[in-house]
Amino acid sequence: MTKTTAAPAPTYRDLHRLMSLMTGDEKHDTAATSTLDALWVLYDRVLRVTPETVDAPDRDRFLLSKGHGPMAYYAVLAAHGFFDEELLAGFGSYDSPLGHHPDRLLVPGAEIGSGSLGHGLPLAVGTVLGLRAQGLTGPRTWVLTGDAELDEGSNHEAIAYAGPAGLDQLHTVVIDNASASYGRPGGIAARFATAGWSVASVDGRDHEALYDAFTAPHPGRPRAVVARIAAKH
């Protein structure tokens, strides 16, 4: 009788090795690494989707709006078995499915093609509405955006609509690394709160704080989590 040993569960420490496999001049390192902790907590402890359920109607949906720095996203997907880590070394090459912007037709587990800023949150609103139209009220939709993306008007239309519409299946994670060109009275969290969202602002590197913010109840309201990333000196 042959005994087999299950592969060890991925850990956060695996991500640094996986990230190092991706090389090239178009890595957008800062854009990628600023999302690493939030992505890890989501895929490791929150999202109800696996490589086996990527097409299941009742899966959670995750939309990477901040698509111009996808290295962390690819590393997290590989760590959780959505595709073989050997693909990472080809990142950005002509024949690789892992492009500088994710392509939903090429990257296993990717829900949207992204990279053009300001599209993810409106798409997430549409996703929730589409699910509701099908009678699917269990699946949750998550979208990750950058703070500078909120300069795009399309996001503000989505924010203004989702709160009064009571889209409680909708969750937005804003990576705030102080890269936005325009300030907002009261900060990013206040913009969502004014529109009727449930809001939390946490340290974007603190996994327990992220988890608590991601899983807090918010009946009847969409949820926004602002993940603050301290500048490196």
C-alpha positions as CSV (number, residue, x, y, z in Angstrom):
1,M,0.0,0.0,0.0
2,T,1.4,3.4,-1.0
3,K,1.0,6.2,1.4
4,T,0.7,9.8,0.1
5,T,1.4,12.9,2.0
6,A,-0.8,15.9,1.5
7,A,0.9,19.1,0.3
8,P,1.5,21.5,3.2
9,A,-1.0,24.3,3.5
10,P,0.3,27.6,2.1
11,T,1.5,30.3,4.5
12,Y,2.1,34.0,4.2
13,R,5.8,33.4,4.2
14,D,5.5,31.5,0.9
15,L,4.4,34.7,-0.8
16,H,7.9,36.4,-0.7
17,R,9.4,33.4,-2.5
18,L,6.6,33.4,-5.1
19,M,6.9,37.1,-5.6
20,S,10.6,36.7,-6.3
21,L,9.9,34.4,-9.2
22,M,8.4,37.3,-11.2
23,T,11.0,39.5,-12.8
24,G,11.1,42.3,-15.3
25,D,10.9,46.1,-15.7
26,E,7.1,46.3,-15.5
27,K,6.6,44.8,-12.0
28,H,5.0,47.9,-10.4
29,D,6.5,46.6,-7.1
30,T,4.9,49.2,-4.8
31,A,1.5,48.8,-6.3
32,A,1.7,45.0,-5.9
33,T,3.2,44.8,-2.4
34,S,0.8,47.3,-1.0
35,T,-2.0,44.8,-1.7
36,L,-0.2,41.7,-0.4
37,D,-1.6,41.5,3.1
38,A,-5.2,42.3,2.2
39,L,-5.2,39.7,-0.6
40,W,-3.6,37.1,1.6
41,V,-6.2,37.5,4.4
42,L,-9.1,37.5,1.9
43,Y,-8.0,34.3,0.1
44,D,-6.8,32.5,3.2
45,R,-9.6,33.2,5.6
46,V,-12.5,35.1,4.0
47,L,-13.4,34.3,0.4
48,R,-15.6,31.3,-0.3
49,V,-13.9,30.3,-3.5
50,T,-11.4,27.6,-4.3
51,P,-9.7,26.2,-7.5
52,E,-12.5,23.6,-7.5
53,T,-15.3,26.1,-7.3
54,V,-14.2,28.9,-9.7
55,D,-17.3,28.3,-11.8
56,A,-19.8,27.5,-9.0
57,P,-22.8,29.9,-9.1
58,D,-22.7,30.3,-5.3
59,R,-19.0,31.2,-5.1
60,D,-17.8,34.5,-3.8
61,R,-16.5,36.9,-6.5
62,F,-13.2,38.8,-6.1
63,L,-12.5,41.7,-8.5
64,L,-9.0,43.2,-8.7
65,S,-9.6,46.7,-9.8
66,K,-6.1,47.7,-9.0
67,G,-4.9,45.6,-11.9
68,H,-1.8,47.4,-12.9
69,G,0.2,45.7,-10.1
70,P,-0.9,42.1,-10.2
71,M,2.2,40.3,-8.9
72,A,0.8,40.0,-5.4
73,Y,-2.5,38.7,-6.8
74,Y,-0.7,36.1,-8.9
75,A,1.4,35.0,-5.9
76,V,-1.7,34.6,-3.7
77,L,-3.6,32.6,-6.5
78,A,-0.6,30.3,-7.0
79,A,-0.2,29.8,-3.2
80,H,-3.8,28.6,-3.1
81,G,-3.5,26.3,-6.0
82,F,-5.4,28.2,-8.7
83,F,-2.5,27.6,-11.0
84,D,0.9,26.1,-10.9
85,E,3.6,28.3,-9.5
86,E,5.9,27.5,-12.4
87,L,3.8,30.0,-14.4
88,L,5.1,32.8,-12.3
89,A,8.6,32.8,-13.8
90,G,7.1,33.7,-17.2
91,F,5.3,36.8,-15.8
92,G,4.8,39.4,-18.5
93,S,6.4,37.4,-21.3
94,Y,4.8,37.1,-24.7
95,D,3.4,33.5,-24.3
96,S,2.6,33.7,-20.6
97,P,-1.0,33.9,-19.3
98,L,0.2,36.1,-16.5
99,G,0.3,39.5,-18.1
100,H,1.0,43.0,-16.7
101,H,-2.7,43.3,-16.3
102,P,-4.8,40.2,-15.4
103,D,-6.9,38.7,-18.2
104,R,-10.0,36.8,-16.9
105,L,-9.8,34.5,-20.0
106,L,-6.2,33.5,-19.2
107,V,-5.7,33.6,-15.4
108,P,-7.5,30.8,-13.5
109,G,-9.6,32.4,-10.7
110,A,-9.6,35.9,-12.2
111,E,-13.2,37.3,-12.5
112,I,-12.4,40.4,-14.6
113,G,-9.8,41.8,-16.9
114,S,-8.4,44.9,-15.2
115,G,-5.8,47.6,-15.3
116,S,-7.7,50.5,-16.6
117,L,-8.4,52.4,-13.3
118,G,-11.9,53.1,-12.1
119,H,-13.7,50.1,-13.6
120,G,-13.7,47.5,-10.7
121,L,-16.2,49.1,-8.3
122,P,-18.8,49.8,-10.9
123,L,-18.4,46.2,-12.2
124,A,-18.8,44.9,-8.6
125,V,-22.0,46.8,-8.3
126,G,-23.3,45.2,-11.5
127,T,-22.1,41.8,-10.3
128,V,-24.2,42.1,-7.1
129,L,-27.2,43.3,-9.1
130,G,-26.8,40.4,-11.5
131,L,-26.6,37.9,-8.7
132,R,-29.7,39.2,-7.1
133,A,-31.6,39.1,-10.4
134,Q,-30.8,35.3,-10.4
135,G,-32.0,34.9,-6.9
136,L,-28.4,34.4,-5.6
137,T,-28.2,36.4,-2.4
138,G,-25.6,34.2,-0.6
139,P,-22.5,34.9,-2.8
140,R,-20.5,38.0,-1.7
141,T,-18.7,40.3,-4.1
142,W,-15.3,41.8,-3.1
143,V,-13.4,44.5,-5.1
144,L,-10.0,45.8,-4.3
145,T,-9.2,49.4,-5.4
146,G,-6.4,51.9,-4.8
147,D,-6.8,55.3,-3.2
148,A,-5.8,57.1,-6.4
149,E,-8.5,55.2,-8.3
150,L,-11.1,57.0,-6.3
151,D,-10.2,60.1,-8.4
152,E,-12.1,58.5,-11.2
153,G,-15.8,59.6,-11.3
154,S,-17.1,56.2,-12.1
155,N,-16.2,55.1,-8.6
156,H,-18.2,57.9,-7.0
157,E,-21.3,57.0,-9.0
158,A,-20.9,53.4,-7.8
159,I,-20.4,54.5,-4.2
160,A,-23.4,56.9,-4.4
161,Y,-25.7,54.2,-5.8
162,A,-24.6,51.1,-3.7
163,G,-25.3,52.7,-0.3
164,P,-29.0,53.7,-0.8
165,A,-29.6,50.5,-2.7
166,G,-28.6,48.5,0.3
167,L,-26.2,46.2,-1.6
168,D,-24.9,44.3,1.5
169,Q,-23.3,41.6,-0.7
170,L,-20.8,44.3,-1.8
171,H,-17.5,44.7,-0.1
172,T,-14.8,47.2,-1.2
173,V,-11.2,47.2,0.0
174,V,-9.4,50.5,-0.6
175,I,-5.6,50.3,-0.4
176,D,-4.6,53.7,0.9
177,N,-0.9,54.4,0.4
178,A,-1.5,58.2,0.1
179,S,-1.0,58.2,-3.7
180,A,-4.2,60.1,-4.6
181,S,-3.9,63.5,-6.2
182,Y,-7.0,64.9,-4.5
183,G,-7.9,65.0,-0.8
184,R,-11.4,64.3,0.5
185,P,-13.0,66.1,3.5
186,G,-12.8,63.7,6.4
187,G,-10.7,61.2,4.4
188,I,-11.6,58.1,2.3
189,A,-13.7,56.4,5.0
190,A,-15.9,59.5,5.3
191,R,-16.7,59.4,1.5
192,F,-18.2,55.9,1.9
193,A,-19.9,56.6,5.2
194,T,-21.6,59.7,3.8
195,A,-23.1,57.5,1.1
196,G,-24.5,55.1,3.6
197,W,-21.8,52.4,3.6
198,S,-20.6,50.5,6.7
199,V,-17.0,51.6,7.0
200,A,-13.8,50.6,8.8
201,S,-10.2,52.0,8.6
202,V,-7.4,49.7,9.7
203,D,-3.7,49.1,9.4
204,G,-3.2,47.4,6.0
205,R,-0.4,45.2,7.3
206,D,-2.3,43.9,10.4
207,H,-3.8,40.6,9.5
208,E,-6.1,40.3,12.5
209,A,-7.4,43.9,12.1
210,L,-8.0,43.2,8.4
211,Y,-9.8,40.0,9.2
212,D,-12.0,41.6,11.8
213,A,-12.9,44.4,9.4
214,F,-13.6,42.0,6.6
215,T,-16.0,39.8,8.6
216,A,-17.8,42.4,10.7
217,P,-21.6,42.3,10.2
218,H,-23.2,45.0,8.1
219,P,-26.8,44.1,7.4
220,G,-28.5,46.2,4.8
221,R,-25.4,48.2,3.8
222,P,-22.4,47.6,1.6
223,R,-19.0,47.4,3.4
224,A,-15.9,49.5,2.8
225,V,-12.5,48.7,4.5
226,V,-9.8,51.3,4.1
227,A,-6.4,49.5,4.5
228,R,-3.8,52.1,5.3
229,I,-0.3,51.4,4.1
230,A,2.5,53.4,5.8
231,A,5.0,55.0,3.5
232,K,8.5,53.6,3.6
233,H,11.3,55.9,4.5
